[in-house]
Amino acid sequence: MLAALWLSTALALQNGAYVEQERFPGTIAFYLSGSKKKCTAVHVAPKIFLTAAHCFDDYRSDGKIEFVANEKGPESEPRIATFPRLLVRAPVIQPDYFREQGFFGRLKRWFSGENPDLALIKTMEDIEELAIARVEDFKVRPGLSLLVGGFGPATPDESCEAAPCSIRMDARKITKVGKHELSVDAFLTHGDDGGPAYLVRPGGKLSVVAINQGDSRLTLIDHAWFAANLERLEEGRK
């Protein structure tokens, strides 16, 4: 019911498959109170989530966030767990990120070519049921496939009002690697923004190497920024 209310316009990754938390740890969808944005995030430490900075462009919040995540269930009948609205601190935005809205934002995007679209958020309480994903500094290259996650219905022509929505995962091949961004071989749709891009390592282990920016773009994780701010948030410093 909740998904139908606030994710009615969200679409899943094209041909995405329903996934369980045990296989893809920490992937979760969220709604920011006071904002129209619907995004995905990944749990990277107790109380701390990594997502896309642009999810907070219009953030006018009372400081609460609502999460939804997949529960165990057969693929044909995915179930969604709804977590209480949690108090959150102000997001920590990668300092070189810029809003792409409006004429000047689009102009800056045209000149710069890339945007480090990353944010960390910290909740005042932890979601203990949600596993923690591993973030790894790995040099990616064109031709490599990543598993990109996001929240939505089974196919792009469905809506959350007419079909069950869940977190889904789909393989996308890297076509271009830049300083801050990756390009992939398919259009990524609304509702998936902020979701993790997993690299499958030897033995089947998964590592988060990028964040879904949308519009066929992924943001490479700035590991110096990530490590420094993760430590600050874990220690309780702003």
Secondary structure, DSSP 8 states (H G I E B T S, - for coil): -HHHHH-TT----TT-EE--TTTSTTEEEEEETT---EEEEEEEETTEEEE-GGGGTT---SSEEEEEEEES--TTS-EEEEEEEEEB---EE-TT-----HHHHHHHHHHH------EEEEBSS--TTS----B------TT-EEEEEEEE-SSTT--TTTS--EEEEEEEEEEEE-SSEEEESS---TT-TT-EEEEE-GGG-EEEEEEEEETTEEEE--HHHHHHHHHHHHTT--
